[in-house]
Amino acid sequence: MKRYLLILFATLLFLPVRADEGMWLPSLISSRIDDMRAKGFQLTAEDIYSINQASLKDAVVLFDGGCTAELVSNRGLILTNHHCGYDAIQAHSTIEHDYLTYGFWARSLEEELPNEGLNVRFLVRMEDVTDRLAKGEEAAKIIEEASKEGAGYKASIEQMYYGNQQFLFVYEQFDDVRLVGAPQSSIGKFGGDTDNWIWPRHTGDFSIFRIYADKNNKPAAYSPDNVPYTPKRFFPISTKGIREGDFTMIYGFPGNTQEYILSDDVAYLAERSDPAKIAIRTERLNIIGKAQEADPALRIHYASKYVWIANAWKKWQGRVLGINNKTVDKKRIYERQFEAWAQNRPEYKTIVADLKKEYARIMDAYFAREMTIETLLTLPEKYTDAERREVCFAQREETERDLFRLLFKEYATRCPEAYRSPLFTEGVKKAGSPEAYGEKIFEEIWNGKNEESAPLRESIMAQMKKIGGELELDGRDLRNLNSKHLSELYTVYVRGLQEWDTTRAFYPDANLTLRVAYGSVKGYEYRDGEYHYPQTTLDGIIAKDNPEIYDYDIPQSLRDLYKAKDYGRWGIEMNGRKTVPVCFLATPHTTGGNSGSPMINGKGELIGINFDRTWLSTMSDVAYDPVKCRNIAVDIRYVLFLIERVGNAGYLIDEMELR
């Protein structure tokens, strides 16, 4: 009876299609289309992905190698997140032209700003090449041949289900991408790190770029002679709004999930790795934040670095809260149930035990690797001549010194002694403390010398190489705890899961390849008796507005529009008041890389831009929970309102197709 109840419990935990979980390959979306249509989708699988005609995939791009963006006009205009365009906006910002603080709006094509190194990629096609590789074809040759198919083509082979399937992805890359518009940071980053990963949310997280091509509409390096790209497809925009329960779909490039990892890995994240990294980054942010408050030049200089550090820092906090004992226990039950099934199957009989043994072997070494990356390897090897010419270089001295002292101390405290750099240990002994040694190395680097710092860096890298050798990191990277042997074991384990759990809808983990996720606009119960509705409005922004706090000091023009209720065509009636919609919640499965992804309705119309998840939803990288997990999007009506009424750039809306 106990064994029967265990089976029943495991089955209930992993139903065939659990709410709106899943990141589906677009070329195989026909397997999901019936479920999508039952939930409100009105198009076909061919509308989503086709290589024979223009489809929605042709309106979605991989932006700057780590975000998503979408075409919204027939002149190459794309929308993505403000935080995805942040580096480009920062690069163009100076004290005299502070586009981060005051925003930027090109008034013509001639004013649009080029961005060196920024590119976008369209997916041309994807192809299952598992059988071709099994028959002996070389991956390098397949990639080389695909890359020659067209101008600007790039290709790669990516693994699905831990190597049980392999797909060729062929992309067309455009390298001339120009900044068109961005709201003030107090809009695009409204709430800053205080509101990051939090609901209710009131962030206008968007920026606008344009893709340029040569006169034949082909990829080309930047040139004044290039012209706006004419896309095969772009998204029409719905101005009718959303309601709770409406179907919605995300089309984008999610970066990394690990839904099939063992309980050992999940426990490592929540109990050891994330808490340590959170503590280190808390101190780094305190030091950098203090400098930013003291000097406007330092605020700009450290802006991108602060955002980069803080984003994962807060995400990890939410993941630790979301992954509780129940999450780990559910996985353990599932593993035991699989083991019971595998007892009479030699190829799977010991696979869980083998995985656990490998985790035990590599865990300390991998933790040392993480601690080294989070501490000493974040510090500069030298300060370049370009940095030394910066106006604020001298002002950075105290901040940089404090960072060296902190991170030398953290490395000494947290990195297991067996994996510490011997030269570091010797240096600390001579200097008297990790902090004193850190200051000594800083003084040398600051003054342009490397007598001690260069050998120390070599020693640290030698230790990293030693760790890599023990872990055999040349294997397929699981993005978390990993080794070559662990990857090989997971290939067998996931194949076994698919043979055993025939009722489960398996989807490949995210790996920055194009995916479809779908669900509905939906709120959730944050805690007992506290329900979070799925829509926020301009009223919430005004309630938070505070001129004394940088991240909450909204533009005066927005205050004036609110006071006059001058919303033009973007105003709505809600609960008896006139306002503007700002953000909304939905259930599709998302992760990093989905930033900037289009949120579309059942007709394929753009209704919002995905930019975040709720705090506890960050656990969805390792375990999707339909009760907790929600993505956050900026309502497209708020984007249009800001473009027209705050940015005074209504001419951009004239390019779009509004419905």
N, C-alpha and C positions, 0 to 999 in steps of 0.2 A: 504493500500500500504506500509506504514512504517513497519507493522508487517511482510509482505511478504519479504521486503528487508532485515529485520533482520534475518529471517529464511535462506534466500539465503546466506547472509554474513557468518552466523555461519556454514552452510554446506560447503562453500568454505574453511573456516578455518580448518575444520576437515574432510578432504577427507578420503575415505576408507583406502587407503594405502598411507601415505604421504611419498613420496620418500623412504628413507631407515630407517625409524623409526621402533623401535621394538626390544625387547629382548625375544625371543621365547623359550618355553620349548622344549627341544630336543625330548621328548617322543611324543609330539604332532606336530612335525615339518612337518608331511605329509600334514597338512593344508596349509603350505607355500611353499611346494616343487615346485608347478607349477610356482609360481612367481619367485622362485630362479632359476629354469631352464630357464625361459624366459630371465633372466638377465645374464646367462652364467654358471650356476652350472651344472656339468656334471655327478654327482653321484646321488644316490637315498636316500630317507629318511632312509632306512635301513642301508645305509653306515654311516649316521650321528649318529643314535642311534639304538642300538639293544641289547636285553638281550639274544638272541639266538646264536649270533655269534660276533666275534670281530668287533668293529666299531670305528669311530673316537673318541667317548667319552672315549674309553679306552686308548687314547693317551694324555688325558688332565687331570691335577690334580689341586686340590686346594692346594696352596703352603703356608705353614706357617700360615694358617688360615685367610689370607686376600689378597692373590695374586693368580695368575694362572701360571702354567708352563706346558710345553709340552715335551713328549718323542720324542727323535730324534735318538735313536739307540736301538738295541736289547740287550743292556747291561745296561739299566736303566739310560742312560744319559738324563738329562732334561735341557732345556733352560728356563730362566725367566728373569726378569729385574735386572739390577744392583741395582736399588733402592729397589727391593724386597729382594735381598740377602744382603743388606747393613748391617743389624744388625749382620749377621753371619760373614761377612768380617771384620767388626769393632771388633767383639769379638776376632778374631784371630790376630788383629793388635797391635803392640807395637812400641815404638820408634825404636827398633832394626829391627823389621820386620813390616814395615808400608805398609801393603797390600792395604790400601785405596789409598795411594799415588802412590805406585809402581806396584800394581797389584799382582796377584797370579796365578801361573800355576803349577798344579801337573804334574810331569813327569812320574808318574806311579800310579797304584791303591794304592800302599802303601803310597804315599804322599798325598792322598786325605784326607781332614780334617773333622772329625766328628763334629756335631753341636748339643749340648744338647738342647732338647726341640723343635727342628725343625722337622716338619712332613709334609707329603703330603697325600692327600686323593683322591682315585679314586671313581667316582660314579659307584656303582654296578647296581643300578636300582632306578627308581622312580615310585611311584604308587599313583593314586588318591584314597584317603581314605575318601573322603567327605561322601559318603553314609554309610560306615562302622561306622564312628563316629556318624552320625545322628541316626543310629540304636542302639546306646548305647555302642558300644565298647569303652574301655578306651584307650586314647592316650598313656598313660604310658605303658600299656600292649602291644600295637602294636609295640612300639619302643623297648621294652625289647625283644620281640620275634624276631624281625628283627635283633637285635644286636647279637643274638645267631646263626645266619645263617652261619657264617664263622669266621675264625681267624682274629682278628684285625678289626672286623666290628663295625661300629658306625652308629647310626640311629637318625633321627630327623623328626618331622612333621612340615612343614612350610606352612604358609597361603598364598594364592593367592587371588587377588582381594579383599583385606581387609576381608578375612575370608569367602568369598562366596565359595571358593574351598580350600581343604587342601590336601597336598601331603606328602607322606612318602618318604624320601630320605635315601637310604642305602649306606654307604661308606665303603671302605676298606682302613685302615690307616697304613702307613709305617713310622716308627719312626727312622730309620737309614738312614739319608740323609746327604751326605758328599759334602763339597765344592771341586770343581774340578778346576775351573778357573774363574778369574775376571780380566777385564782390569783395567788399572790405572783409578782413579777417574776423571782425566782430560780427559778421553775418556768416561767412563761410566756415568759420571755426567758432561760432557762437557757443559759449559755455566752456570752451577750451577743454582742458583735461578734467575739470570738475564734472562736466556732463558727458565726457567720452564713455561710450558703452552703456549709457544710462537712458532710461525712459521714465518720464516724458522727455522728449527731445525737441529742440527748436532750432536746429542748425540748417542753414542754407548751404549745404555742402556740395557746391557745384563750381565748375569752371568751364570755360568754352575755348576750344581750339579749332583750327581748320587744317585739313590735309591738303597739301599742294602736290601737283604732279607736273610732268612735262606737257608739252602741247599735244602729245598723243595719249594723254591720260595714264601714263606709265610712271612707275617710281623713278625719282631722280634726286640727286643731292640738291641742297638748297641753291637756288638761283633766283635773282630778281625776275627772270623770265618765266618762272614756273607759274602755273595757273591753278585755281581751285579745282580739286579733284571732283569728278562726276561719278558718284557711286552707282552700283548696280541696284541698290535698295537702300531706303532710309525709312525711319519710323515716323508715321503720322502721330500726331499728339492729340490725346483726348483731353478736352477741357470740361468734361461732364462730371469729373470727380469720382470718388470711390465710396463704397459703403461696406460695412462689416459683412463678411461672407462672400464678397466678390472674388471671383477667380483672379489669380495673378501668377505670372511666370517671370522668372529671371533667366536671362541668357548672358553668360559671362565666363570668365576664366578663373574659377576657384583654385587657390594655390595648394593647399595641403590639408587633407584629413586622414585619419588613421582609425577608421571605424572597426577594423577587425583585429586590433592589437589585443594582447592578453591583459588580464587584470594586473599583472606585475608591472607592466608599463604604465598603466593608468595610475596605479598607486605611487609609482616613482615620480610622475608628474606632480601629483597633488600633494605629496607628503615630503618630497625632498628637493626636486629640481626647481619647481616654480617658487616655493617659499624663499629659497636662497637667492634666486635671480631677482625676485621682488625686493628683497632687502638691499641688495647691491644697487639696484636702479633707483630706489628711494633716495639714497644718499647722493647719487650722481645728480638727480634732479634737484635736490636741495641746493647743491653747490651752483649749478648752472642757473637755476631760478633766481638765486640771490644776485648773481651778476646781471641778469636781464633786468631786474627791478632797479638796479643802480645806474644803468647806462643804456640809453636808447640804441647806441651803435652795437653794444653787446647783445641787446635783445634781438636785433636783426641777424647778427652773426650766428648766434646759437639757436635761432628759431627752428630751423629744420632738424638739427640734432636733438633738440628738446622734444619735438614732436615724435621723432623716431624712437627715442628712448621711452617716452611716456606711453606710446600706443601699446606696445607689448607688455609693459609694466602693469598697466591697468587691466589688460586682457587676462593676464595670468592670475590676477587677483579674482576676477570673476570666475575663471575656470576652476580655481581651487574651491570656491564656494559652491559652484555647480556640481563638481565631482565630489559627491559625499560617499559615505560608506555604502549606501544603497547601489550607487553606480558600480563600484568595485564588486560588491556582492553579486549583482546581477550577472556580471561577466564571469565570476567564478562558478556560479551555478550553470551557466551556459557551457563553460569549459568542461565541467564534470559530466554534464549530459553528453557532450560530444565524445568524451573519453569512454563512457559506457557503451556507446554505439561502436566505437573503434576497436573494442577489445578483440573482435574476431577478424579484424582487417589489418594484416601485418604492416602495410604501408603507412597506416595512420595510428597504430596502436600506441606508440610511445611519443608521438609528435608533440603533445602538450608538455610532457615531462622534459623532452629535449629542449623545447623553447624555454622553459623555466630554468633549466640548467645553464643555458647560454646567457640568459639575463643575469643570473647570479655571477657568471664569470666576468661580464663586461661592465657591470653597473658602476663600480668605483672608478674605473678608468674613464668611462664616459662622463661621469660627474666631474672628474678632474678636467676633462676637455672643455666642458661647459663653463666651469669656473675660470679657466684660463681665457676663454673667448670673452667672457663677461667682464674681465678685469684687465690684465696686462695687455691683451691684444686690442683693447679699445683705445690705447694710448698711442700718440704719434711716435714714429721713428725719428722724425725730424720736422722742423718747421721750414716750409719751402720759402724760396725768395719771394714768390707772389704773396704768401701770407705775411711776410715781414714788411711788405710794402703797404699792407692794409692800414687804413687810418686807425683802426681799433686794436692793432696788434699789441701795443704796449699795455693797453688796459686789460688784456687777457691774462697777463702774467700771474696775478694772484689766483684767478680761477683755475688756470692750468696747473699751477703748483698744488692747489688743494685736491684736484682730481688725481694727480700722481700719488699724493700721500694716501688718499682714500683707497685707491685701487691696489696699491702695493699691500696695504693692510688687509684688504679683503682676500687677496690671493693667498697671503700667508695663513689667514684664518680658515679659509674654506677649502682650498685645494688639498686633497689627501697628500700627506707627506711623501709617500712613495712615488708620486707623479710630479712633484715640484722640481723646478729647475735647480740643479746643484749650485750653479753660480748665483742664483737668487738667494739661496740659503746662506751661502758664504758671504754675500754682500750684506745681508741683514745682520749677520753676526758681527761684522766689522763696523757697521754703522750704528749698531745698538738697538735698532727697531726697524720694522718694515716701513714706517712712515719716514724715518730719517733717511733710509736708503732710497725711498721714492723721491724725496726732495733732492738728494744728491744727483740722481739720474736726471731729474727734471732740469736742474741747473746746467748740467752738461748739454742737454739737448737744446735748451732755450738759448744757450750761447753758441750754438752751431757746432758743437763738438760731438764725438762719438767713441771716445776711448774705452769707456766702460759700457755705454748703452748698446753699442753694436755687438760685443760679445754676449751681453745679457740676452739680447733679442735672439741671437743664434742659439743660445742655450735653451731658451723657451721653445723655439721652433723645433729643436732636437727632441725635447720632451713631448711635444705634440706629435712628432713623427713616431716616437716610441709608442705613444698611446694608439696612434693610427695603426701601427704594426700589430699591436695586441688585439685590436678590434677588427683588423682586416677591413679597413674602411673603403677598400677599392670595390667592395660589393655594392649592390643596389641600395641606395640611401633611403631609409624609412623616415628621414627627417627628424627623428627623435633618437632614442636608444637604437643603435644599429651596429651591425657587423656583417661581414660577408656570409657567415654561417647562419646568422639570424635571418637574413633575407632568404637564404635557401630553404630554411625550415618553414618560413611563412608561405612560400610558394606551395609547399605540400599541405600546410595547414588550411589555407584558404580553399584549395582544391577539395580537400576533405570536407570542409564546411558546406560547400556547394553540393557535394554528393549526399551529405547527410540531411541538411535542412532544406528539403525541397519546397517547403512552403514559404521560404524567405525570399524576398525580392532583392537580390544582390545587385549592387552598383559599384563600379570601380572607385577607389579613393581619388580625391582631387589631386591633380598634379600639374596645374596651370595649363590645362587643355580645355577647350570649349565644352561647356556643359549646359544642360537645361535643368532647372529646378522649378517646381510649381507648387502652388497651394492656394491660400486665400488670405484676404485682409482679415486680421483677427487680433483681438486683444487677449489678455491673459490675466490670471490671478497671481499677482506677485507674491503675496503672502495671504494668510487667512483673513478673509473679509476685505481685501484690498484689490479691487479689479482695475486693471489699466486699460482704458479705452484706446482704440487703435488710431485716433486722430488728434493731432495738436494744432493750435492756431496761433495767429499773431498776438492774441491776448496773452498767451503764455510768455511770449518774448517780452512784451511790455512789462509784465509782472516781474521778470528777472532783470530788466534793464537797470544798469548801475554805472553812471559815468565815472565812478572812482575805480572800477575794475576793468582792465583792458579787454578781457574776453567777454564782458557783458555790456560794454559801452557801445551801444548801437548807433548808427549814423543819425544825425539830427533829422535828416530827410525822412527816415522811417518813422521817427516820433511824430513828425508833422503830418505824415500821411495817416497815421493811426488817429491822431487827434481830430483830423478833419473827416475821418472815415472815407478818405478819397482813394478808393481801391480800384476804380474803373471797372473793367470787365472781369476782374479777378476776385471781386468780393462775393461772399456767400452768406446766406442766412443760416445760423447755427445756434440752436437753443435760444431763439428769440433775439439774437444780436447779429450785427453785421461784422464780419471778420474776414480773414484770409487763411486758408488751410496752409499748414507748414510741413508737417511730417506725418507718416503713418507706419503702422506695424503690419507685418504679414508673416506667414508661416514657412515659405520656401527655405530649403536647406542652403546656407551660405557659409563662406569663410573668407579669409584674406584672399585678395585677387578678385573677389566679387565687387570690391569697391569700384563704383562708377557704373556697375551693370544696369542695363535697362530693366525697369519693372514694367511689364506690359499687361494689358487686360485680355479678356477672351477674344477680342477682335484683332489682337496684334498691335494695339495702339499704346503709345508710351504714356504711362500714368505717374511715373516717378523714377528717381535715380537711387539705387541702393547705395548706402554708405556705411552701415554699421550693423551690429547686433546688440541685443540687450545683454546686460552684464553676465547673467547666468548662462546665456546662450553660448558663450564661448566654449562651453563644454562640448558643443556639437562637433568639434574637431575630432573627438574621440568617442562620443556617444550622443547621438541625437535624442533629445527628450521632447516629445510633442507638446507636453504641458508647459515646459519652460522656454523652448527655443523660438525666438522671433527675430526676424531681420528688420532693420529700420531704413526707411527710404524718405528722401525729401520729395514732397508732393510737387509734381511738375507745374501745377498752377502757381505755387510759390516761386519757383524758378522763373516763370514767365513774368510774374508780378515784379520781381526784383530787376529783371532785365529792362522792363519797360518803365517802371515807375521810380526806381532808385538809380539804376545805371543809365537811364535815358538813352537806351540803345534799342529802341523798338524796331529799328530797321532789321535787326537780326531775326525778330519774330516774323517779319515779312517773308523771310526765306523758308519758313517752316510751313507744314501742312497741318492746320488746326481743324479739329473736328468737334 
